[in-house]
């Protein structure tokens, strides 16, 4: 038997609409912010810039897919279209599983590349602090 309530007291339609609206606003906001602030990624040191750019665009793709699936949820719940709600549910759970899988893979890769990443990070911080100190002590 299918329950008409979520958490025993919230109507299922209201819960789906709430989750979809919150998700849409969150993911669209994150997507716009990432696209606006992408220069931070493009300013990485040269050896690690290719990796950073690939990770950045992968993140953009994941966030865009979440935003799109959330829009399906909002439209489906407002139009009371079961097919769109099913599509929202499918995309949302698929993306959650892909996110868990990609996070696990990234974690394993980072464990194996830990020393290289730490060396590049230290070089980046050292270079950055030199530039900031040089700019701080110059007179105009």
DSSP file (Angstrom, degrees, kcal/mol; ACC not computed):
  #  RESIDUE AA STRUCTURE BP1 BP2  ACC     N-H-->O    O-->H-N    N-H-->O    O-->H-N    TCO  KAPPA ALPHA  PHI   PSI    X-CA   Y-CA   Z-CA
    1    1 A X              0   0    0      0, 0.0     2,-0.4     0, 0.0     0, 0.0   0.000 360.0 360.0 360.0 133.5    0.0    0.0    0.0
    2    2 A X        -     0   0    0      1,-0.0     2,-0.3     2,-0.0     0, 0.0  -0.685 360.0-130.6 -87.2 132.6    1.3    3.4   -1.0
    3    3 A X        -     0   0    0     -2,-0.4    -1,-0.0     1,-0.1     0, 0.0  -0.594   7.3-156.1 -82.5 142.9    1.4    6.1    1.7
    4    4 A X  S    S+     0   0    0     -2,-0.3     8,-2.5     4,-0.1     2,-0.3   0.398  75.0  66.6 -94.8   0.4    0.0    9.5    0.9
    5    5 A X  E    S-A   11   0A   0      6,-0.3     2,-0.5     7,-0.1     6,-0.2  -0.887  70.1-140.3-124.4 153.9    2.1   11.2    3.6
    6    6 A X  E >> S+A   10   0A   0      4,-4.0     4,-2.1    -2,-0.3     3,-1.2  -0.952  93.5   2.6-110.6 130.6    5.8   11.8    4.1
    7    7 A X  T 34 S-     0   0    0     -2,-0.5    -1,-0.2     1,-0.3     4,-0.1   0.809 123.3 -77.8  58.9  31.2    7.1   11.3    7.7
    8    8 A X  T 34 S+     0   0    0     -3,-0.2    -1,-0.3     1,-0.2     3,-0.1   0.327 129.5  45.7  67.9  -6.0    3.5   10.3    8.6
    9    9 A X  T <4 S+     0   0    0     -3,-1.2     2,-0.5     1,-0.2    -2,-0.2   0.602  86.7  81.5-138.7 -22.4    2.2   13.8    8.7
   10   10 A X  E  < S-A    6   0A   0     -4,-2.1    -4,-4.0     1,-0.0    -2,-0.2  -0.788  82.6-113.6 -93.8 126.9    3.3   15.9    5.7
   11   11 A X  E  >  -A    5   0A   0     -2,-0.5     4,-2.2    -6,-0.2    -6,-0.3  -0.324  22.9-127.7 -57.2 138.2    1.2   15.4    2.5
   12   12 A X  H  > S+     0   0    0     -8,-2.5     4,-2.5     1,-0.2     5,-0.2   0.862 106.6  53.6 -59.2 -40.4    3.4   13.7   -0.1
   13   13 A X  H  > S+     0   0    0     -9,-0.3     4,-2.3     1,-0.2    -1,-0.2   0.909 110.3  46.8 -62.9 -42.9    2.6   16.3   -2.8
   14   14 A X  H  > S+     0   0    0      2,-0.2     4,-2.5     1,-0.2    -1,-0.2   0.881 112.1  51.1 -67.1 -37.8    3.6   19.2   -0.5
   15   15 A X  H  X S+     0   0    0     -4,-2.2     4,-2.7     2,-0.2     5,-0.2   0.923 111.4  46.5 -65.9 -44.1    6.8   17.4    0.5
   16   16 A X  H  X S+     0   0    0     -4,-2.5     4,-2.7     2,-0.2     5,-0.2   0.926 113.7  48.8 -64.1 -44.4    7.8   16.7   -3.2
   17   17 A X  H  X S+     0   0    0     -4,-2.3     4,-2.6    -5,-0.2     5,-0.2   0.922 112.7  47.9 -61.4 -44.5    7.1   20.4   -4.1
   18   18 A X  H  X S+     0   0    0     -4,-2.5     4,-2.5     2,-0.2     5,-0.3   0.935 113.5  46.3 -62.8 -47.6    9.1   21.7   -1.1
   19   19 A X  H  X S+     0   0    0     -4,-2.7     4,-2.5     1,-0.2    -2,-0.2   0.915 114.6  48.1 -61.8 -42.8   12.1   19.4   -1.9
   20   20 A X  H  X S+     0   0    0     -4,-2.7     4,-2.7    -5,-0.2    54,-0.2   0.903 113.0  46.9 -66.6 -41.9   12.0   20.3   -5.6
   21   21 A X  H  X S+     0   0    0     -4,-2.6     4,-2.4    -5,-0.2     5,-0.2   0.929 114.9  45.7 -67.1 -44.7   11.7   24.1   -5.0
   22   22 A X  H  X S+     0   0    0     -4,-2.5     4,-2.4    -5,-0.2    -2,-0.2   0.925 115.2  48.0 -63.6 -43.7   14.5   24.1   -2.4
   23   23 A X  H  X S+     0   0    0     -4,-2.5     4,-3.0    -5,-0.3     5,-0.3   0.918 111.4  50.2 -63.2 -43.8   16.7   21.9   -4.6
   24   24 A X  H  X S+     0   0    0     -4,-2.7     4,-2.5    46,-0.2     5,-0.3   0.946 113.4  44.2 -61.0 -49.0   16.0   24.1   -7.7
   25   25 A X  H  X S+     0   0    0     -4,-2.4     4,-1.8     1,-0.2    -1,-0.2   0.905 117.0  47.1 -64.6 -39.8   16.9   27.3   -5.9
   26   26 A X  H  X S+     0   0    0     -4,-2.4     4,-2.5    -5,-0.2    -2,-0.2   0.958 116.8  40.8 -65.6 -51.6   20.0   25.8   -4.3
   27   27 A X  H  X S+     0   0    0     -4,-3.0     4,-2.4     2,-0.2    40,-0.2   0.858 115.6  49.3 -71.6 -35.6   21.4   24.1   -7.4
   28   28 A X  H  X S+     0   0    0     -4,-2.5     4,-2.5    -5,-0.3    -1,-0.2   0.913 113.0  49.2 -67.3 -40.5   20.6   27.0   -9.8
   29   29 A X  H  X S+     0   0    0     -4,-1.8     4,-2.3    -5,-0.3    -2,-0.2   0.927 112.9  46.1 -62.1 -45.3   22.3   29.4   -7.3
   30   30 A X  H  X S+     0   0    0     -4,-2.5     4,-2.8     2,-0.2     5,-0.2   0.908 112.4  51.7 -63.0 -42.2   25.3   27.2   -6.9
   31   31 A X  H  X S+     0   0    0     -4,-2.4     4,-2.3     2,-0.2    -2,-0.2   0.929 111.6  45.7 -61.9 -46.2   25.5   26.8  -10.7
   32   32 A X  H  X S+     0   0    0     -4,-2.5     4,-2.1     1,-0.2    -1,-0.2   0.905 113.5  49.9 -64.2 -40.8   25.4   30.6  -11.3
   33   33 A X  H  X S+     0   0    0     -4,-2.3     4,-2.5     2,-0.2    -2,-0.2   0.925 110.8  49.1 -64.0 -44.4   28.0   31.2   -8.6
   34   34 A X  H  < S+     0   0    0     -4,-2.8    -2,-0.2     1,-0.2    -1,-0.2   0.906 112.5  47.6 -62.6 -41.5   30.4   28.6  -10.0
   35   35 A X  H >< S+     0   0    0     -4,-2.3     3,-0.7    -5,-0.2    -1,-0.2   0.869 114.0  47.8 -67.6 -35.0   30.1   30.1  -13.5
   36   36 A X  H 3< S+     0   0    0     -4,-2.1     3,-0.4     1,-0.2    -2,-0.2   0.881 117.8  40.2 -70.8 -38.9   30.6   33.6  -12.2
   37   37 A X  T >< S+     0   0    0     -4,-2.5     3,-1.5     1,-0.2     4,-0.4   0.053  75.8 117.7-100.7  24.5   33.6   32.7  -10.1
   38   38 A X  T X>  +     0   0    0     -3,-0.7     4,-1.6     1,-0.3     3,-0.7   0.675  57.8  79.1 -68.5 -15.5   35.3   30.3  -12.5
   39   39 A X  H 3> S+     0   0    0     -3,-0.4     4,-0.9     1,-0.2    -1,-0.3   0.779  82.5  66.1 -63.6 -24.9   38.4   32.6  -12.7
   40   40 A X  H <4 S+     0   0    0     -3,-1.5     3,-0.5     1,-0.2    -1,-0.2   0.910 104.0  44.5 -60.9 -41.4   39.6   31.2   -9.4
   41   41 A X  H X4 S+     0   0    0     -3,-0.7     3,-1.4    -4,-0.4    -2,-0.2   0.883 109.6  55.0 -70.8 -38.5   40.0   27.8  -11.0
   42   42 A X  H 3< S+     0   0    0     -4,-1.6    -1,-0.2     1,-0.3    -2,-0.2   0.619  99.5  63.1 -73.3 -10.6   41.7   29.2  -14.1
   43   43 A X  T 3< S+     0   0    0     -4,-0.9    -1,-0.3    -3,-0.5    -2,-0.2   0.315  75.9 121.2 -93.5   8.0   44.3   31.0  -11.9
   44   44 A X  S <  S-     0   0    0     -3,-1.4     5,-0.1     1,-0.1    -3,-0.0  -0.283  78.8 -83.1 -65.0 156.3   45.7   27.7  -10.5
   45   45 A X    >>  -     0   0    0      1,-0.1     4,-0.8    75,-0.1     3,-0.8  -0.256  46.8-106.6 -58.4 152.3   49.4   27.0  -11.1
   46   46 A X  H >> S+     0   0    0      1,-0.2     3,-0.9     2,-0.2     4,-0.6   0.842 112.1  55.8 -55.2 -45.6   50.2   25.5  -14.5
   47   47 A X  H 34 S+     0   0    0      1,-0.2     4,-0.3     2,-0.1    -1,-0.2   0.854 118.8  33.0 -61.6 -31.9   51.0   21.8  -13.5
   48   48 A X  H <> S+     0   0    0     -3,-0.8     4,-2.2     1,-0.1    -1,-0.2   0.406  93.4  91.9-103.8   3.9   47.6   21.4  -11.8
   49   49 A X  H <X S+     0   0    0     -3,-0.9     4,-2.7    -4,-0.8     5,-0.2   0.881  83.6  53.4 -68.2 -36.8   45.4   23.6  -13.9
   50   50 A X  H  X S+     0   0    0     -4,-0.6     4,-2.2     2,-0.2    -1,-0.2   0.919 112.2  44.9 -64.0 -42.7   44.4   20.8  -16.3
   51   51 A X  H  > S+     0   0    0     -4,-0.3     4,-2.5     2,-0.2    -1,-0.2   0.914 114.3  49.2 -65.4 -43.1   43.2   18.7  -13.4
   52   52 A X  H  X S+     0   0    0     -4,-2.2     4,-2.4     2,-0.2    -2,-0.2   0.901 111.8  48.3 -64.9 -41.0   41.4   21.6  -11.7
   53   53 A X  H  X S+     0   0    0     -4,-2.7     4,-2.5     2,-0.2     5,-0.2   0.904 111.8  49.2 -67.7 -40.7   39.7   22.6  -14.9
   54   54 A X  H  X S+     0   0    0     -4,-2.2     4,-1.8    -5,-0.2    -2,-0.2   0.919 113.7  46.3 -64.2 -42.7   38.5   19.0  -15.6
   55   55 A X  H  X S+     0   0    0     -4,-2.5     4,-2.3     2,-0.2    -2,-0.2   0.888 111.6  53.2 -65.4 -38.6   37.2   18.7  -12.0
   56   56 A X  H  X S+     0   0    0     -4,-2.4     4,-2.3     1,-0.2    -2,-0.2   0.937 110.8  44.2 -62.5 -47.9   35.5   22.1  -12.3
   57   57 A X  H  X S+     0   0    0     -4,-2.5     4,-2.0     2,-0.2    -1,-0.2   0.805 111.2  54.5 -71.5 -27.7   33.6   21.3  -15.5
   58   58 A X  H  X S+     0   0    0     -4,-1.8     4,-2.3    -5,-0.2    -1,-0.2   0.914 109.5  48.4 -65.6 -42.4   32.7   17.9  -14.1
   59   59 A X  H  X S+     0   0    0     -4,-2.3     4,-2.7     1,-0.2     5,-0.2   0.909 109.4  52.4 -62.8 -42.5   31.2   19.7  -11.1
   60   60 A X  H  X S+     0   0    0     -4,-2.3     4,-2.5     1,-0.2    -1,-0.2   0.911 109.8  49.6 -59.2 -42.7   29.4   22.1  -13.4
   61   61 A X  H  X S+     0   0    0     -4,-2.0     4,-2.2     2,-0.2    -2,-0.2   0.920 112.0  47.1 -63.4 -45.1   27.9   19.2  -15.2
   62   62 A X  H  X S+     0   0    0     -4,-2.3     4,-2.3     2,-0.2    -2,-0.2   0.932 114.1  46.7 -63.4 -46.7   26.7   17.4  -12.0
   63   63 A X  H  X S+     0   0    0     -4,-2.7     4,-2.6     1,-0.2    -1,-0.2   0.895 111.4  51.9 -63.6 -40.2   25.2   20.6  -10.6
   64   64 A X  H  X S+     0   0    0     -4,-2.5     4,-2.5    -5,-0.2    -1,-0.2   0.892 109.6  49.5 -64.2 -39.1   23.5   21.4  -13.9
   65   65 A X  H  X S+     0   0    0     -4,-2.2     4,-2.5     2,-0.2    -2,-0.2   0.902 111.2  49.1 -67.6 -39.7   21.9   17.9  -14.0
   66   66 A X  H  X S+     0   0    0     -4,-2.3     4,-2.2     2,-0.2    -2,-0.2   0.927 112.0  49.3 -61.7 -44.1   20.7   18.3  -10.4
   67   67 A X  H  X S+     0   0    0     -4,-2.6     4,-2.0     1,-0.2    -2,-0.2   0.917 111.8  48.6 -61.9 -43.5   19.2   21.7  -11.3
   68   68 A X  H  X S+     0   0    0     -4,-2.5     4,-1.9     1,-0.2    -1,-0.2   0.913 111.5  48.6 -64.1 -43.2   17.5   20.3  -14.4
   69   69 A X  H  X S+     0   0    0     -4,-2.5     4,-1.7     1,-0.2    -1,-0.2   0.874 110.3  52.5 -65.9 -34.6   16.0   17.3  -12.4
   70   70 A X  H  X S+     0   0    0     -4,-2.2     4,-2.3     2,-0.2   -46,-0.2   0.870 105.4  54.2 -67.8 -36.0   14.8   19.7   -9.7
   71   71 A X  H  X S+     0   0    0     -4,-2.0     4,-2.7     1,-0.2     5,-0.3   0.904 106.0  53.0 -63.2 -40.2   13.1   21.8  -12.3
   72   72 A X  H  X S+     0   0    0     -4,-1.9     4,-2.8     1,-0.2    -1,-0.2   0.902 109.0  50.9 -58.8 -39.9   11.3   18.7  -13.5
   73   73 A X  H  X S+     0   0    0     -4,-1.7     4,-2.3     2,-0.2    -2,-0.2   0.910 111.2  46.4 -64.3 -42.9   10.2   18.1   -9.9
   74   74 A X  H  X S+     0   0    0     -4,-2.3     4,-2.3   -54,-0.2     5,-0.2   0.953 116.8  43.0 -64.9 -49.9    8.8   21.7   -9.6
   75   75 A X  H  X S+     0   0    0     -4,-2.7     4,-2.6     1,-0.2     5,-0.2   0.924 115.5  49.8 -63.5 -44.1    7.0   21.6  -12.9
   76   76 A X  H  X>S+     0   0    0     -4,-2.8     5,-2.5    -5,-0.3     4,-0.7   0.880 112.9  45.7 -63.4 -38.6    5.7   18.1  -12.2
   77   77 A X  H  <5S+     0   0    0     -4,-2.3    -1,-0.2    -5,-0.2    -2,-0.2   0.872 115.0  46.8 -74.6 -34.7    4.4   18.9   -8.8
   78   78 A X  H  <5S+     0   0    0     -4,-2.3    -2,-0.2     1,-0.2    -1,-0.2   0.880 120.3  38.4 -73.0 -36.5    2.8   22.1   -9.8
   79   79 A X  H  <5S-     0   0    0     -4,-2.6    -1,-0.2    -5,-0.2    -2,-0.2   0.503 107.3-127.3 -87.7  -4.9    1.1   20.5  -12.9
   80   80 A X  T  <5 +     0   0    0     -4,-0.7     2,-0.7     1,-0.2    -3,-0.2   0.917  51.1 161.0  56.0  47.1    0.4   17.3  -10.9
   81   81 A X     >< -     0   0    0     -5,-2.5     4,-1.8    -6,-0.2     3,-0.2  -0.880  29.2-163.7-102.6 109.2    2.1   15.3  -13.6
   82   82 A X  H  > S+     0   0    0     -2,-0.7     4,-2.6     1,-0.2     5,-0.2   0.842  87.2  57.8 -63.9 -35.2    3.1   11.9  -12.3
   83   83 A X  H  > S+     0   0    0      1,-0.2     4,-2.1     2,-0.2    -1,-0.2   0.903 107.7  46.5 -63.0 -41.4    5.5   11.2  -15.2
   84   84 A X  H  > S+     0   0    0     -3,-0.2     4,-2.5     2,-0.2    -1,-0.2   0.868 111.9  51.2 -69.3 -35.3    7.6   14.3  -14.5
   85   85 A X  H  X S+     0   0    0     -4,-1.8     4,-2.7     2,-0.2    -2,-0.2   0.907 110.3  49.4 -66.1 -41.3    7.6   13.5  -10.7
   86   86 A X  H  X S+     0   0    0     -4,-2.6     4,-2.7     2,-0.2    -2,-0.2   0.894 111.1  49.8 -63.9 -38.8    8.8   10.0  -11.6
   87   87 A X  H  X S+     0   0    0     -4,-2.1     4,-2.9     2,-0.2     5,-0.3   0.912 110.6  50.3 -63.9 -43.0   11.5   11.5  -13.9
   88   88 A X  H  X S+     0   0    0     -4,-2.5     4,-2.7     2,-0.2    -2,-0.2   0.933 112.2  47.1 -58.8 -47.6   12.5   13.8  -11.0
   89   89 A X  H  X S+     0   0    0     -4,-2.7     4,-2.4     2,-0.2     5,-0.3   0.922 113.4  48.1 -62.4 -45.1   12.8   10.9   -8.6
   90   90 A X  H  X S+     0   0    0     -4,-2.7     4,-2.6     2,-0.2     5,-0.2   0.949 115.4  43.5 -61.2 -50.0   14.8    8.8  -11.1
   91   91 A X  H  X S+     0   0    0     -4,-2.9     4,-2.9     2,-0.2     5,-0.2   0.907 113.4  52.2 -62.2 -42.0   17.2   11.7  -11.9
   92   92 A X  H  X S+     0   0    0     -4,-2.7     4,-1.9    -5,-0.3    -1,-0.2   0.933 114.7  40.2 -63.6 -46.5   17.6   12.6   -8.2
   93   93 A X  H  X S+     0   0    0     -4,-2.4     4,-2.2     2,-0.2    -1,-0.2   0.875 115.3  52.1 -70.8 -36.8   18.4    9.1   -7.0
   94   94 A X  H  X S+     0   0    0     -4,-2.6     4,-2.6    -5,-0.3    -2,-0.2   0.930 111.4  47.1 -63.1 -44.7   20.6    8.4  -10.1
   95   95 A X  H  X S+     0   0    0     -4,-2.9     4,-2.5     1,-0.2    -2,-0.2   0.876 109.9  53.6 -65.5 -36.8   22.6   11.6   -9.4
   96   96 A X  H  X S+     0   0    0     -4,-1.9     4,-2.0    -5,-0.2    -1,-0.2   0.918 111.5  45.3 -63.0 -42.4   22.9   10.8   -5.7
   97   97 A X  H  X S+     0   0    0     -4,-2.2     4,-2.5     2,-0.2    -2,-0.2   0.911 113.5  49.3 -67.7 -42.1   24.4    7.4   -6.6
   98   98 A X  H  X S+     0   0    0     -4,-2.6     4,-3.1     1,-0.2     5,-0.2   0.885 110.2  52.0 -63.5 -37.8   26.7    8.9   -9.2
   99   99 A X  H  X S+     0   0    0     -4,-2.5     4,-2.2     2,-0.2    -1,-0.2   0.904 110.4  47.5 -65.7 -41.2   27.8   11.5   -6.7
  100  100 A X  H  X S+     0   0    0     -4,-2.0     4,-2.0     2,-0.2    -2,-0.2   0.921 114.8  46.9 -63.8 -43.5   28.6    8.8   -4.1
  101  101 A X  H  X S+     0   0    0     -4,-2.5     4,-2.3     2,-0.2    -2,-0.2   0.935 114.1  45.6 -64.8 -47.2   30.5    6.8   -6.7
  102  102 A X  H  X S+     0   0    0     -4,-3.1     4,-2.7     1,-0.2    -1,-0.2   0.865 111.6  53.1 -67.7 -34.6   32.5    9.7   -8.1
  103  103 A X  H  X S+     0   0    0     -4,-2.2     4,-2.3    -5,-0.2    -1,-0.2   0.906 110.0  48.4 -64.5 -40.7   33.3   10.9   -4.5
  104  104 A X  H  X S+     0   0    0     -4,-2.0     4,-2.1     2,-0.2    -2,-0.2   0.918 113.0  47.1 -65.1 -43.2   34.6    7.5   -3.7
  105  105 A X  H  X S+     0   0    0     -4,-2.3     4,-2.5     2,-0.2    -2,-0.2   0.921 112.8  49.3 -64.2 -43.9   36.7    7.3   -6.9
  106  106 A X  H  X S+     0   0    0     -4,-2.7     4,-2.6     1,-0.2    -2,-0.2   0.896 109.2  53.0 -62.0 -40.5   38.1   10.9   -6.2
  107  107 A X  H  X S+     0   0    0     -4,-2.3     4,-1.7     2,-0.2    -1,-0.2   0.917 110.6  46.7 -60.8 -44.8   38.9   10.0   -2.7
  108  108 A X  H  X S+     0   0    0     -4,-2.1     4,-1.7     2,-0.2    -2,-0.2   0.917 112.7  49.4 -65.3 -43.7   40.9    6.9   -3.8
  109  109 A X  H  X S+     0   0    0     -4,-2.5     4,-1.8     1,-0.2    -2,-0.2   0.915 110.2  51.3 -61.8 -42.7   42.7    8.9   -6.5
  110  110 A X  H  < S+     0   0    0     -4,-2.6    -1,-0.2     1,-0.2    -2,-0.2   0.834 105.5  55.6 -66.4 -31.8   43.6   11.6   -4.0
  111  111 A X  H >< S+     0   0    0     -4,-1.7     3,-0.9     1,-0.2     4,-0.2   0.926 111.3  43.8 -63.9 -43.5   45.0    9.1   -1.6
  112  112 A X  H 3< S+     0   0    0     -4,-1.7     3,-0.2     1,-0.2    -2,-0.2   0.786 120.0  41.3 -73.6 -27.2   47.4    7.8   -4.3
  113  113 A X  T 3X S+     0   0    0     -4,-1.8     4,-2.5     1,-0.2    -1,-0.2   0.154  80.8 116.4-103.3  18.4   48.4   11.3   -5.4
  114  114 A X  H <> S+     0   0    0     -3,-0.9     4,-2.6     1,-0.2     5,-0.2   0.893  74.0  47.2 -57.5 -47.4   48.6   12.8   -2.0
  115  115 A X  H  > S+     0   0    0     -4,-0.2     4,-2.2    -3,-0.2    -1,-0.2   0.912 113.8  47.8 -65.5 -41.7   52.4   13.6   -2.0
  116  116 A X  H  > S+     0   0    0      2,-0.2     4,-2.4     1,-0.2    -1,-0.2   0.917 113.2  48.4 -63.6 -43.3   52.2   15.3   -5.4
  117  117 A X  H  X S+     0   0    0     -4,-2.5     4,-2.4     1,-0.2    -2,-0.2   0.908 111.3  49.8 -64.9 -42.3   49.2   17.3   -4.5
  118  118 A X  H  X S+     0   0    0     -4,-2.6     4,-2.5    -5,-0.2    -1,-0.2   0.899 110.7  49.9 -64.3 -40.4   50.7   18.4   -1.2
  119  119 A X  H  X S+     0   0    0     -4,-2.2     4,-2.4     2,-0.2    -2,-0.2   0.929 112.9  46.3 -63.2 -45.3   53.9   19.5   -3.0
  120  120 A X  H  X S+     0   0    0     -4,-2.4     4,-2.4     2,-0.2    -2,-0.2   0.882 112.8  50.6 -65.2 -37.7   52.0   21.5   -5.6
  121  121 A X  H  X S+     0   0    0     -4,-2.4     4,-2.7     2,-0.2    -2,-0.2   0.919 110.5  48.7 -65.7 -43.6   49.9   23.1   -2.9
  122  122 A X  H  X S+     0   0    0     -4,-2.5     4,-2.5     2,-0.2    -2,-0.2   0.908 111.9  49.4 -63.2 -41.8   52.9   24.1   -0.9
  123  123 A X  H  X S+     0   0    0     -4,-2.4     4,-2.6     2,-0.2     5,-0.2   0.907 111.6  49.5 -62.1 -42.5   54.5   25.6   -4.1
  124  124 A X  H  X S+     0   0    0     -4,-2.4     4,-2.6     2,-0.2    -2,-0.2   0.927 112.3  46.6 -62.8 -45.9   51.3   27.5   -4.8
  125  125 A X  H  X S+     0   0    0     -4,-2.7     4,-2.6     2,-0.2    -2,-0.2   0.903 113.6  49.1 -65.3 -41.0   51.1   28.9   -1.3
  126  126 A X  H  X S+     0   0    0     -4,-2.5     4,-2.1     2,-0.2    -2,-0.2   0.932 113.3  46.2 -63.5 -46.4   54.8   29.8   -1.3
  127  127 A X  H  X S+     0   0    0     -4,-2.6     4,-2.1     1,-0.2    -2,-0.2   0.908 113.5  49.7 -62.5 -42.3   54.5   31.6   -4.7
  128  128 A X  H  X S+     0   0    0     -4,-2.6     4,-2.2    -5,-0.2    -2,-0.2   0.914 110.6  48.8 -64.3 -43.7   51.3   33.3   -3.6
  129  129 A X  H  X S+     0   0    0     -4,-2.6     4,-2.5     1,-0.2    -1,-0.2   0.863 109.5  53.3 -67.6 -34.3   52.8   34.6   -0.3
  130  130 A X  H  X S+     0   0    0     -4,-2.1     4,-2.6     2,-0.2    -1,-0.2   0.924 110.4  47.1 -63.6 -43.7   55.9   35.9   -2.2
  131  131 A X  H  X S+     0   0    0     -4,-2.1     4,-2.1     2,-0.2    -2,-0.2   0.889 113.6  47.9 -65.9 -38.6   53.7   37.9   -4.6
  132  132 A X  H  X S+     0   0    0     -4,-2.2     4,-1.9     2,-0.2    -2,-0.2   0.907 113.4  47.1 -69.2 -40.9   51.7   39.3   -1.7
  133  133 A X  H  X S+     0   0    0     -4,-2.5     4,-1.9     2,-0.2    -2,-0.2   0.900 112.1  50.6 -66.9 -39.6   54.8   40.2    0.3
  134  134 A X  H  X S+     0   0    0     -4,-2.6     4,-0.7     1,-0.2    -2,-0.2   0.902 112.9  45.9 -64.7 -40.1   56.4   41.8   -2.8
  135  135 A X  H  < S+     0   0    0     -4,-2.1     3,-0.3     1,-0.2    -1,-0.2   0.835 111.5  53.7 -70.6 -31.2   53.3   43.8   -3.5
  136  136 A X  H  < S+     0   0    0     -4,-1.9    -2,-0.2     1,-0.2    -1,-0.2   0.865 112.5  41.7 -71.1 -36.3   53.0   44.8    0.2
  137  137 A X  H  < S+     0   0    0     -4,-1.9     2,-0.2    -5,-0.1    -1,-0.2   0.446  88.8 104.8 -96.5  -0.7   56.6   46.2    0.5
  138  138 A X     <  -     0   0    0     -4,-0.7     2,-0.4    -3,-0.3    -3,-0.0  -0.555  61.0-142.8 -78.8 146.3   56.8   48.0   -2.8
  139  139 A X              0   0    0     -2,-0.2    -2,-0.1     1,-0.1    -3,-0.0  -0.834 360.0 360.0-108.0 147.8   56.6   51.8   -2.7
  140  140 A X              0   0    0     -2,-0.4    -1,-0.1     0, 0.0    -2,-0.0   0.429 360.0 360.0-109.2 360.0   54.8   53.9   -5.2
